[in-house]
Amino acid sequence: MTERIWDIVAILAGAVVGVVMAPAGIQWWLVALTAVAFGLAPLFELRGPGGSKLDLVLLIGAAVPFLFPAPEATISVIALGFVALRLNRVFGISAPLTVPVDLRRAIGALAYASVLYATGVPLELGTDLSAVLVWVGAAIAWFLVEVFFRLLSIRRTQATSIAYVAGVGLKDLPLIGSLIAAGTAFGLVWQYSDPWVAVVVGAVPFHITFSSFRRRADTSRTYGQTILALARIPEVGGLALEGHADRTADLAVRIGKEMGLQPNRVEVLEYAALMHDIGRITLTEPSIVEQGYTEDDISRWSSEIIAESDYLEDAANVVRVHHHPYRRPGEEDDPDHPMEARIVKVASAFDRAIHEAGASPLEALELLHRGGVYDYDPRVVRSLRTVLEYLPGRAEVLS
């Protein structure tokens, strides 16, 4: 009910701002067309390299200052576009995201337009080459708004560091920049040429960008699904704790984000955590069981299986050493021991303590603290506690 009230307030406020700010003589047919485009933008959603969901609001918002070369008109159009976005969500055409998500895009578009208007670029970009630097600054302003509001949104529900969110933003920057550039090209050509020429000029770079990033997202999703399926093989065969791989990976990823690992390292961490026990499939061999095996053997076998794929080489290296202590007697720390391996070790031990030994979360944490002398990196254990405080129901258990 609360969400519905927020939707009504947001739609009414956006409509009022859009009508009040509209200057005399504005082309209402173009305003309506642009607002509809805003509303339908989420239907063309893309997953960026950093994992964030992006859509055509970036392209359309970048074109608005050139289609309506007056600050009041731009504010009016973006406000009405925001209304169209919310109506889209209310009627269930696209995913029902919250008001702040769409508001973030509207504020980003306004920040972008503000930088352009401050220098007169919407009217001069076609003739003044030096204004390209201003356009870059405007695009960066929008990017910073995206990162800032993502951080505010994520940190309400997850223990995620600023460094990780910034890293995700930087990975998504090529896609964000491509969409903004396509919108700018469309708006410029519209301003100085025939509208149909503008449609072609905007459509070509968008199609290339959309197709390229869609293929990348599909490939990444396929890899992920394959890895997940392989990780479950030991569990299906009764050779590993049921659900252990999924739970360990989820916890490890949360810890990695809290500790500020960059997105590419978090991806390696997730794959390593999912597949750290895959070597247990060799335990179907009676000769191996009869001869006996150690945790080092399991890690080595797991690493060898994973290393068959060049794509998983980094994850294989993590799995190979994940069971090692983070330091040895006489050392303060082993600088060659990857942080990803330390995280997998802690996440796996915590899950086993709860689901295999029947310990409570607090008892499992205490076991890890006791092993902080050599086995479990205290920094990772502290991060684990912070992560658990954000999980539903765990904060009370840990207090």
N, C-alpha and C positions, 0 to 999 in steps of 0.2 A: 504493500500500500504506500509506503514511504517513497519508493522508487517512482510510482505512478504520479505522486504529488510533485516530485522533483521534475518529472517530465513535463507536466502541465505548466509549472512555473517557468521552466526553461523555454518551452515553445512560445508561451505568451510574451516573455521578456524579449526573445529574439525577434518575434513578429513586430513588437512595438518599436524596437531599435531600428529594424529594417525599414519600417514605414516612415518613422520620424526623420531618419537621417537621409532618406532619398531626396536628392536635389531636384529642383524643377527641371522638366525636360528630359528626365532620364528615360531611356528606352526600356519600357516595362516588359516588352516581349523578350528582350535579351536578358533582363533580370530574371524573368520566369524560367527561361531556358537554362541559365547558369545555376539557379537554385535547384532545378530538377536534376541537373548533372551532379551537383553536390550530393543530393539525396540518393542517387543511384551509384555513387562512387564506390561504396563498400562491396558492391557486387563484383568488382574487379579487384579483389584483394590479392596481395602478394606477401609471401613470407620472406623477409630479408635475410641476408647471410648471417645476421646475428640472432635470428629467430623471432624477431618482432613482426607483427602483422602491419602492413602498410597498404594504402589504397590510393585511388585516383584523386582524393581530396588534395593531395600534394600537387598534382598536375593542374587541377582546376583552380586551386587557390593561387598558384603562381601566375596564372593567366589573368586573373581578375584586375590587378592594377593597370594592365594594358588595355583590357576591354572597357574599363570604366576609369579613365584618367582623371579622377577627382577623389580626394580622400573621403568625402561624405558618401559618394556613390560606392566606393569600395567597402566601407563599413556597412552600408545598407545591404549590399549583395552578400557579404560574408555572413551577416546576421541572418538573412533569409535562407542562405545555404545551410546554416546550422539548424534552423527550424526544419528544413527538408530532411536533414540527417536524422533528427530526432523522430520525425514522423515515420521515417523508414524503420527505425528500431521499434517504435510503438506498434506498428502494424505487422511486425514480424517478417518483413521482407529480407532483412539481413540479421546478423547475429545481434542479440539484445544487449549491447554494451552499455555501460553507465554514462550518465550525463558528462562527468569529467573527461571521459575519453574523447568525445566529440568536441567538447569545449577546448580541450588541448589543441586540437587541429585548428579550430577557429582562431584561438589566440596566436598560434604559430603563423597562420596566414596574415593576421593583422601586424605581427612583428615584422614579417617579411615586407609587407606593403609600406609600413612606416619608414623603414630604412630607405626604400626606393623614393617615397614622396619627399623625404627630408632632403634629397639631392636633385629632385626633379627628373629622376631617371625614367619613369614611365613614358615621358614625352621625348627624352633625348637618347635613350639607349641605342636607338637605331642609327644615330649619326655620330655619337661620341664614343669612341672605342675605350677611352679611359673609364667610362662608366661601368665597364664589365667588372672592374674591381669592386665597385659599389654593389653590383648584383651579387657577387660572391659573398660580400658581407651580409647582404640581405638573406641569402640562402643559409649562411652560418647562423644568423639570428633565429631563423625558423628551426634549424637543427638543435640549437641550444634549448629552445623552448620545449622541443620534443623530449630531449634527454632529461631536463629538469622535471617536467611533469610525470615522465615515466618513473623517475626516482621517487617522487612523492607517492605515486600510486603503489609501487611495488613494496616500499618500505612500510606500508600500513599492514601488510599481511605476511611479509617474508623478511628474514634477516639477510638482506642483500647489500653489499657494499657499493659505495659510489664508484669505485674503480671498475667493478663488474658492469654496472649500468652504462658507464661511459664507454667501456669496451664494446658492449653490444651496439651502442650508438655509432661508434666508429666503423664497426663491421657493416652496419646498415647504410653508412654514408654514401657509398656508390649508388645504391638504389634510390635513396632520398634525393641525391643530386641529379640523377638521371630524370626522375619524375618532375622535379622543379624546372630543370632545363627544358624539357619537352613542353611544359606549360608556358614557359617564357617565350619559346620559339613560336608557339601557337599565337600567343597574345601579340607579339611584335608583328608577325605577318598579317594578322587581322587588322592591326592599326595602320599598316602601310600598304596593304594589298587587298585582294579579293577574299571574302570570307571562305570560299571553297578552297582557295589555295592554302589558307591558314589551316583548314581541317586536314588537308593532305600533309602539310609540313608538321603538324602536331602528331598526326596518327602514325607516321613512319617511325620516328624515334621511340614513341610509346610502344608500338608493336614489337620492335626489336628488344626493348628493355623488358617488356612483359613476358615475351617468349623465353628470353635467356634466363631470367630469374625464376620463371615457372619451371623450366626444365631442371634448374639447379635444385629447387625445392623438392621436386619429385624424386630426383636422384638421392638427395639427402634422406628423404623419408623412406625410400626403399632400403637404403643402407641400414637405417635405424631399425626397421621392421625385421630385416634379416638377422641383425645382431641380437635383437630381442628373442627371436625364435631360437637361435643357436644357444643363447644363454639359458633357456629353459630345458634343454635336453637332459642335463644331469638330474634336474628335479623330476621330470617326467619318468625317468628311469629309476627313481628312488635312491639316487646316489648323492643327493644334496638336499638340504633343508628346503621345504616347499615355500616358494615366494621370497627366498633369501636374496636372490640376485636383484629382483625388482626393488625390494626394500633398501638394500645396501646402496644401489645406484641412486635412488631418490634421496636418501640421506646424504650420500657423498656429494651429489650435485648441490644440495642446499648448503653444505659446509663450504664447498668450493666457492660458491657465490658470496657467502658471508665473509670469507677470507680474502676476497678480491682477486681471485684468479681470473685471467682473461677468458673470453668465450671459447677460444680454440682449445685452451687447456681444460676448461670445464667439459667440453665435448670428449676429449681424450679420457678425462676422469670418469665420465658416465660409461663409456664403452669398457674401460678397464674394470669398473665396479660390476657391470653386468656379466662380464665373462671371466671374472677372477677364479671361478670354480669349474670352468668348463673342462679342465684336465681330469676331473673325476670320471669322465666317461671311460677312461682307460681302466677303471676299477671293475669293469665287466670281465676283464681278463683274469681267470683264476690264478695264473702264475704270478701276476703282479700282487694280488691280494695275499697269496701264500708267502711271497718273499718279504712282504711288508713295504711300507712307504712312509715318507715324511711329508710335512707341509711344503718343504722345499721341492720335493718331487712333484707335488700337485701344481705348485706355481710354475715349475719348469715345463711340465706337460701343457699346462694352460697357455703359457707364453708361446710355446712351439706351435700349437694349433692356431692361435690368433695371428702369429707372424706369417702364416701362409698368405695372408692378404697384405699387400704393401700399404693399403689405406689404413690398416690397424697397427702399423709398426710401432708407433709411439705408445699405444695402449698395451701392446705386447711387452714393451720394456717396463712399463709400470707394473704389470701383473707379475713379471719375473721376480721383482724384488719387494712386492707389497707386504710380504709377511716378515721381512727383516725388521729388526729394531731400528728406531730412528737415530740411535747413537750406540756406540759400543763403550765398554769400560775404558776410561782414560781419555775419552773424547767429550767435548761439550756438545758437539753436533756433527752429523755426517753431511757435509755440504753436497755430496754427490747423490744422496738419497732423495728422490723426487718427492715434492710435496704431495703430488697426486697419489703416490704409493702410501704415504703416511695417512692420508685421508681415507683411502680404501680400507686400510688396516683397522682404523678406528671405527668406521661405519660398519664393517663386517663383524667386528668383535661385539659392538653394541647390539646389533641385531641378533647375534647368536646368544648373547647373554639373556635376552628377553624371550626369544622364541624357542630356544633349545634348552636353556638352563632354568627358565621360568622366573628370572629376576624382574623386579620392577624397574622402571626407567631410572629412578634414583639409585637403586642398587647397582644397576649396570654402569652408571656414571662413576660410582665409587670404585668399582673394579678397574675402570680405565684410569682413574686418578692414581690408584695404587701402582699401576703399571707405567706411570709417567716417568719413572727413573730411567728406563731404557726402551721399553716396548712402544709406548704410545706418546706421541709428541704432545706435550701439555697445551701448546697453542691450538692444536686441532681439537683436543678435548674441550677447551674453553669455547671454541667456536661451536662445537656440537651442543653444548649446553645452551648457548644463545639461540641456536636454531630450534631446539626443542621447546623453548619458551614461546615460540611463535606458532607451534602446532596446537590444534584444538585439544583442550583437556590436559595438555602436558605441563603447562605452567603451574597448575595447582599441585600436581604430583611432585614437581621439583622444588616447590617453595617450602 
